[in-house]
Amino acid sequence: MSLVTRVPRHLGFIAFGCCAAQAQALEIAAGDYEPLPAGMNVLMLYFQHAESSDFYQQGDKVSDRFKLKTDVSLLRYIHSISLGENAVVEPQFILPYGRLHASGDAGALGQTTGTGDLILGSPVKWTLGTANNDIFSLAPYLYVPTGSYDRNDALNLGENRWRLLLQGAYIHHFNAQWALDTAADVSWFSHNNDYASDSATLKQKTRYEYQAYLRYNLSAQTQFAVGGGRIEGGKTSVNGIDQDDRADTTYVRVMATQMLTPSVQMQIDAGRDINVEQGFKEKARINLRLAKLF
């Protein structure tokens, strides 16, 4: 899910987000690309909280009181369909709902509550004939401009534009206990032709993200992981004027996953940004996920 915010001109344009959320990110969690058995359904609820206080422009901190709190819930549904002996496709949707609240030097941005853009995805996952059955996946996701958006508001949960994200993932199983989850994605954006109070045209260049997690399975019910990611690109322009806001963000995460019952799973992860060149720097993030398999 993506969230869009506008700040005073001297601070430029910033886009940021969360899904599983980072700057317009579709973050993975360790184990996400393990294939589900054909015919299985999964219903997930995510609860995410993040806080930022530092704001950067072109690598320089311009404020340490540019405060933003983000609270987002997401509903996600997945259904697994067999494509053959070693492949499945998992059609799914993600529907976000959240609240953004700015304060301190960012107080002029105000606050907003509403829905984010609907995300439709269809990952295809192949189990490879390697020694420990590694996994390869290609996953297209389409962001539909259905979220709350008002051109006169500085904070919006919807983007008022289409977005196509293509994510590739590879899981290398070292053995039954250890695995390395990696993913890379690229995003393309349509134009927002109703940006700001003067209905300007917002354009954004291609954006990239890379993620990696080292995962340890303590048992069939419990796993731990540590890793992070990097976001690059996504420079914007407004009415042809370059905003000089290319993203370059690095973040870290730690997570734990536990099966509470044979069909109910809980996952918690925490993290923060460790380097930001442009925009808000998250000082703390907590994600909680509950999943029901049926």
N, C-alpha and C positions, 0 to 999 in steps of 0.2 A: 504494500500500500504506500502511496506517496502523499505527502503533505506539501503544500506550497505556501510560502510566506513572502511577503514583500516588506522591505525595510526602507527607511529614508534613503534618498538617492546617493548620499555620500558614502553609504555602506553597501550600495549595490543591491543586486537581486540574489536571494538565496533559495535554494530548493532543498528540502530535507524530508526524510520519511522513515517509515518502518514497516517490515512485514516479517514478521518475526521480525524492522525498521532501521535503518541507517539511511544516509542521504539517498532518497528515492530507491532504497535497496529492496531486493528480495533475498534476504539472508536465508541460508540453509541452517539446519541444526545437524549435528553429527548423527548419522543413521537415517536421515530423511530419504536418501536415495536407495536404501535397501528395498527391493521389490516386495509389494504386498502379494499374498496369495490371490490368485484369480478368483473373482467373485466377492472378495472382502470389501466392506465399507468401513470408512473411518470418519467420525465426526469429531472435530477439534474445536476447542475454545482457547484463545490466547488472551492473556492479560499482560500489558506492557506499560512500564513506567520509566521515563527518562528525564534527566535534568541537565540543563546546560547553563553556564554562567559566563564563559569566555567566548568572545567573538573575534574571528580572524578575517583579515582581508589581505590577499596576496602574501600570506605567510606571516604577517605582522598582527600581533594582538592589539585591537583597537579599543577593547573594553573587557573588563573582568566582572562587570555587573550587568551584562546583557542576558538576563535570565529568561529561560523558557522551560516550562514543565509540559510534558507530553504524556497523556494517559489514553491508551488505545486498547480496545477489545476487538478481536477478530473471530469470525465464524468461518470454519473451513470444512468442506466436505469432499471426500475422495472415494472413488469407486474403481476397483481394479478389474481389468478385462484382459483375458489371455490373448496373446498374438501368436502363440506357438509354444513349443516346449521350453524355450529359454527366454521368452520375452513377454512383457505385459505393457499395457498402456493404462494410465491412471488419470482419466478426466476428473477435473476438480474445479471448485470455485472458492474464492476468498472474499468475504465481505467485512470491511472494517467500519468501526464506529469509534469516535474518540473526542477528546477535549484537549485544546491547546491553550496555555495561559502564559502570557508574557508579563514580566515585571522588571523592576530596576531600570537600567538604561533602555531596555526594550519595551517599557511600559506602554509606549504609544502604539505598539502593535495590537494591544488589547487581548481579547480571548475569543475562542469560537468553539462550538460543539456541533457535531454532525456526522454524516457518513462519508467514508472515503470512496474512492472509485472501485467498482466491482472488478475483480481479477479472475479471468478464466484461463485455466491451464490444462495441458495434456502431455505430461511427461511420458516418454517411452523408455523402458528400462530393459537392458539386456544382461543376462547372466552369462559371463564368459567362461570358456573352457580352460581357465588357468588352474594352477595348483590348488588355490583356495577360493575359487569361484568369485573372481573380481566382478565388479558391476560397472557398466557404462550406460550413461543416459543422455538423451537430448530432450529438452523441455521448453516448448514455446509457451509464453504467457501473454495474454492480451489484457491491457488495462482499458476498461470501458468508461468514458466520462460521465458517470452517473452520480458522482459524489457531490457534496455540498460545496457550492462555489458562488461567490459574490465578488465582482470585479472591484467593488468599493471597499472590501475588507482586506486588511493586511495579512491576515491568517486565513487559510482555506485548507480543508481536508481533501477536497477534490481539485483536480488539475485543469478541468475544462479542455482536455485534449486527449487524443488517443496515444497509447504507448505500446510498442511491441518489444518484449524482452525474450531473448533466446539464451537459455542456460544449458551448459554442458557440464556433466559431473562424472567423476571416476572414483570408485572406491577400491583401494588395494587392501586386501585382507592378508596380513602377514601370517596370521594363524588364527585359531579360534578366539583368542583374547584381544589381539591388537589389529587395528585397521587405520588407514589414512583416508579421510574423506576430502576430496578436492572438488572445486567448482569454479567455473568462470562464466560470466555472462556479458552480453552486450545489449544495450537498449537504444531504440530509435523512437523519436517523438514526432507527432504531428504539431502543427502550430496552434497556439492559443491566440485567437483573433479578438479576444475580449479581455485583454489584460489591463489592469489598473483602470482608474476612473475615466481615462480618455480612450478606452477600448483600443489600446495599442496592440501590436502583434508581437508576441513572444515566440522566439525560435530557440531551439536547444540542439546542440550537436551531440553526436554519439557519446554514450557513457559506458564505462567498463567497470566490472567488479571481479575480484579474485578472492577466493576463500579456501581455507585449509584447516582441518581439525584432526588431531591425533586422538583416537578413541580407544578406550580400554573397557572390555567387557568383564566386569568382576564376576558376574554370573549370568544366567539366562534372563534374569529379572532386573539386573542393575548394571548401568554403564556410566562411565565418566569420560569427559572430553575436554581438551583445551586447544585453542587456536585463535583464529582471527581472520581479518580480511583487509583489502585495500580497494578504494574507489578512485577512479581517475576519469577525467574528461568532463563532458556535459556542459561545456561553456555555453552561455546564453547571450542573446541579443534582443533588444527591444526597439522596434521600428528601425531595424538595421544598425543600431548603435551597440557595439560590442560592450558587454558588461564586465569583461575581464575577470570572470569568476570561475575559471576552470577548477574543478574539484580535485583534491589530492588528499585523501583521508585514510588513515590507518587505524584499525580498531582491534581490540582483543576481547575474547570471550572464554569463560569457563562454564561447563554445564554438567548436570547430573540428570539421569533418566531412571525412573523406577516403575516397574509394573506393580500396581497396587493390588490388582486381581488379574486373572488370566485375560481379561478384556478391557481393563482400564489402566491407562498409563499416565504418569505425571512427569513433567520435565521442568526444570528450573535452570535458567542461565543468567549470568551476570557479566558485565563488562563495562568498558569505557573506551573513548577515543584516546589514542596516544600521540597522534599527530594530525593536525588540520591546517590546511593552507587557506581555505576559504569557507566562511560561515561559522555556524555554532560548533563548539567542541563539547561533546557530551562528557560530563564528569562522572556520571553514573547511569547504568541501565539495568533493569531487572525484568526478565521475561518469565512468565509462568504459563505452561501449556498443559491442558487436560485433554486426553484422547480416549474415545470410546470405540472399540473395534467390534464389528458385528457383521 
